């Protein structure tokens, strides 16, 4: 009996000890996100962006090119790399086709490119362990070649999309020169969702439709709560109100992804941080969230 009691006491000590260690390591794992941007696009008519939007509510809109720096104890992450550095300061036509420059009207300054944005918060491109690319359009994959030493997390299908886009998107939304020298980088090719650091704090979420292999990122923050960085799965608030974005690989998959994102929002009380919302960007950019 006595032996049994001692064994039980040891077991309790081990269990309590183990759970307090787990709690401590969880508490230490502070994740924070810096919201930043690679300049603005526009102005354009909202009807050019959302073709089914009511015509009598037409208005001119600007769109930010949103990027995130995620600081996790196991490594620094960049989520999307914005427009290519070459288009900065009014030099769009040196890198993008003339018509897409005229259509998107990017106003990125050199200071807004991801390398300088990292420097503003005390890092350099060499500090980045992981680059997550939502998809291979020009305003998201633009500076992937600045990160030759990082691990690149992308859906395998999106690599197919990047290197053989639909004909109607070639030379437009996909700029091969953004990534043609990145073919031999280290790619972690995903097929669906993935818990990046194995602790549930940064989870890649598959949200196809805008492109073949579009992905978003869900982050658990200690103070802010659960946030879903949608990127182009949701451009703007109106996409959640039944007006789909005008550029999609598959409108069926796009709508399924919108539905999935709404369920994440409603079931997990997740905040949705949208890919091109001027309203959110004005409120949220250039700040850390933890
Ligand atoms: Zn975009």
Boltz pocket constraint, residues with backbone or C-beta under 6 A from the ligand:
constraints:
  - pocket:
      binder: B
      contacts: [[A, 137], [A, 139], [A, 140], [A, 232], [A, 275], [A, 276]]
      max_distance: 6.0
